């Protein structure tokens, strides 16, 4: 279970995320990246609040020592953490895809369409390996992605958590989304300073806001370069005039 933000900043960011594309993500390096600003003044105000929240995030001491990150410490991949007899991967596919067809087990997603993929902006036809047609990448074509990677979480303080809390974070539906497989593979464990949704600038603002909110909710620290990139991006999202085209 996660710790949720409270107060006006959290409310404003929640409004931004509700108004924008579902957990849009963007990637960029330390250099200033193109930011497509939402047309809603309310959204811009929310991004200003998110920038303040990002600026207040604690940063990781480069000299700090902590145990090596091991994926297995965060529990089995895509556990049925909510006890609905369906693992988190298929829960997310059912949530994020449209035109979903389930297997006879009532859980496994066989086919569906990821509309307006957060990382590319494209519509992606998903086909499970069991039914994939020739030319379709199968189950790996749409992957389940941690917005804030588990390795980043580990560095930021997750290494101190109990096994139950680690598994809860690894399966937190606020931090996992369905995305284009190759884009997810390209991102790997990168933070915002190295990856800011390069192929879909329209998702950049929402991605930065979501990344910030997750760190805040779980009381995590962040690499200073990633914090600075979040502040820079969210400030651009709030300061630049809205597009009228």
C-alpha positions in Angstrom: 0.0 0.0 0.0 1.3 3.5 -0.8 1.3 6.7 1.2 -0.8 9.2 -0.7 0.0 12.9 -0.9 -2.4 15.3 0.8 -3.0 19.0 0.6 -3.4 21.5 -2.3 -0.3 20.4 -4.2 -1.5 16.8 -4.4 -5.0 17.9 -5.4 -3.6 20.1 -8.2 -1.3 17.3 -9.5 -4.2 14.9 -9.4 -6.2 17.3 -11.5 -3.4 17.4 -14.1 -3.1 13.7 -14.3 -6.9 13.3 -14.7 -7.0 15.9 -17.4 -4.1 14.6 -19.4 -3.4 11.3 -21.2 -3.4 8.3 -18.9 0.1 8.5 -17.2 1.8 10.1 -20.3 5.5 9.6 -20.2 8.3 11.5 -21.9 12.1 11.1 -22.0 14.8 13.6 -22.4 18.4 14.1 -21.4 19.9 16.7 -19.1 19.8 19.2 -22.0 16.5 21.2 -22.3 14.0 19.0 -24.2 11.0 20.0 -26.2 7.9 20.3 -24.0 4.4 20.2 -25.5 2.4 22.3 -23.1 -1.3 21.4 -22.3 -3.9 23.9 -23.4 -5.7 24.0 -20.1 -4.7 26.8 -17.7 -5.8 24.6 -14.9 -3.3 21.9 -16.0 -0.5 24.5 -16.2 -1.2 25.6 -12.7 -1.0 22.0 -11.6 2.4 21.6 -13.3 3.6 24.6 -11.4 2.6 22.9 -8.1 4.3 19.7 -9.3 7.5 21.7 -10.0 7.4 23.0 -6.4 6.9 19.4 -5.2 9.9 18.2 -7.3 12.1 21.0 -6.0 11.4 19.8 -2.5 12.3 16.2 -3.1 15.2 14.9 -1.1 18.3 14.0 -3.1 20.5 10.9 -2.8 23.9 11.4 -1.2 26.4 10.2 -3.9 28.6 8.9 -1.1 25.9 6.9 0.5 26.3 3.1 0.7 23.4 0.6 0.5 22.9 -3.1 -0.4 23.1 -4.0 -4.1 19.8 -3.9 -6.0 18.4 -7.4 -6.6 15.1 -7.6 -8.5 14.0 -10.7 -6.5 14.0 -8.7 -3.3 10.9 -6.9 -4.6 8.9 -10.0 -4.9 7.8 -12.2 -7.8 7.0 -10.4 -11.0 3.4 -9.3 -11.3 2.0 -10.9 -8.2 -1.7 -11.0 -7.6 -1.3 -8.5 -4.8 -5.0 -7.4 -4.7 -6.2 -11.0 -4.5 -8.6 -10.8 -7.5 -7.2 -14.0 -9.0 -5.5 -12.1 -11.7 -1.8 -11.0 -11.7 -0.9 -7.3 -11.9 0.3 -7.6 -15.5 -3.1 -8.7 -16.8 -4.9 -6.3 -14.5 -2.9 -3.4 -16.1 -3.5 -4.8 -19.7 -7.2 -4.9 -19.0 -7.1 -1.4 -17.6 -5.0 0.3 -20.3 -6.1 -1.6 -23.5 -9.3 -1.3 -25.4 -11.1 -4.0 -27.4 -9.8 -6.6 -24.9 -10.4 -10.3 -25.5 -9.7 -12.6 -22.5 -8.7 -16.2 -22.4 -11.1 -18.8 -20.9 -9.5 -18.2 -17.5 -11.2 -14.8 -17.4 -7.8 -13.1 -16.6 -5.2 -13.5 -19.4 -5.5 -10.8 -22.0 -5.2 -12.5 -25.5 -5.7 -9.4 -27.7 -6.4 -5.7 -27.4 -5.3 -2.3 -28.6 -3.1 0.1 -26.6 -4.4 3.4 -27.9 -2.1 6.5 -27.9 0.8 4.6 -26.2 2.4 6.9 -23.6 5.9 6.4 -24.9 5.3 6.7 -28.7 1.8 8.1 -29.2 1.0 5.2 -31.5 -1.8 2.7 -31.4 -0.3 -0.7 -30.8 -2.1 -4.0 -31.5 -1.4 -6.4 -28.7 -1.5 -10.2 -29.3 -0.5 -12.7 -26.7 2.2 -15.2 -27.7 -0.6 -17.9 -27.7 -2.5 -16.1 -30.6 0.1 -13.8 -32.2 -0.1 -13.6 -35.9 3.0 -13.6 -38.1 4.7 -10.2 -37.9 3.3 -9.3 -34.5 5.9 -9.3 -31.7 3.6 -11.2 -29.4 3.4 -10.6 -25.6 6.6 -8.5 -25.6 5.0 -6.0 -28.0 3.3 -4.3 -25.0 5.1 -4.4 -21.8 4.3 -3.4 -18.2 6.5 -0.6 -17.1 7.5 0.9 -13.8 7.4 4.7 -14.3 9.9 5.0 -11.4 12.2 2.0 -11.8 12.7 -0.4 -9.0 16.5 0.3 -9.1 15.9 4.0 -8.7 13.5 3.3 -5.8 16.2 1.0 -4.2 18.8 3.8 -4.4 16.2 6.4 -3.1 15.5 4.5 0.1 13.6 1.4 -0.9 16.5 -0.7 0.2 15.4 0.0 3.8 11.9 -1.3 3.3 10.4 -4.6 4.5 9.8 -7.3 2.0 6.1 -6.6 2.0 6.5 -2.9 1.3 9.0 -3.7 -1.5 6.5 -6.0 -3.1 3.7 -3.5 -2.6 5.7 -0.8 -4.5 6.7 -3.2 -7.3 3.0 -3.8 -7.9 1.5 -0.4 -7.2 -1.0 0.4 -10.0 -0.1 4.1 -9.8 3.4 3.3 -10.9 2.9 0.6 -13.6 1.5 1.2 -17.1 1.3 -0.6 -20.4 3.7 0.8 -22.9 5.4 0.0 -26.2 7.9 -2.9 -25.6 10.9 -1.5 -27.5 10.6 1.9 -25.8 10.5 0.2 -22.4 13.6 -1.8 -23.3 15.3 1.4 -24.4 14.5 3.2 -21.1 15.7 0.3 -18.9 16.4 1.8 -15.4 17.0 5.4 -16.6 15.8 8.3 -14.7 14.4 11.6 -16.1 17.9 13.1 -16.6 18.7 10.4 -19.2 15.2 9.5 -20.5 12.2 11.7 -20.9 9.9 10.1 -23.4 11.9 11.2 -26.5 9.4 9.8 -28.9 6.2 11.4 -27.5 6.8 15.0 -26.2 3.1 15.4 -25.6 3.4 13.0 -22.6 6.5 14.7 -21.1 4.7 17.0 -18.7 2.4 14.3 -17.4 5.3 11.8 -17.1 7.3 14.3 -15.0 4.4 15.1 -12.8 3.6 11.4 -12.3 7.3 10.6 -11.5 7.4 13.4 -9.0 4.1 12.3 -7.3 5.3 8.7 -6.9 8.5 9.7 -5.3 6.6 12.0 -2.9 3.9 9.5 -2.1 6.5 6.8 -1.2 8.8 9.2 0.6 11.8 8.5 -1.7 14.9 10.4 -2.5 16.1 11.0 -6.1 19.4 11.5 -7.9 20.1 15.2 -8.0 20.3 15.2 -11.9 16.9 13.6 -12.1 15.5 16.1 -9.6 16.9 19.0 -11.5 15.4 17.6 -14.8 12.0 17.2 -13.2 12.0 20.7 -11.9 13.2 22.1 -15.3 10.6 20.1 -17.3 7.7 20.9 -15.0 8.7 24.6 -14.8 8.6 24.7 -18.6 5.2 23.0 -18.6 3.8 25.7 -16.3 5.6 28.8 -17.7 5.3 28.5 -21.4 2.1 29.8 -23.0 -0.4 27.2 -24.0 -0.6 26.1 -27.6 -3.5 27.6 -29.5 -3.0 25.5 -32.7 
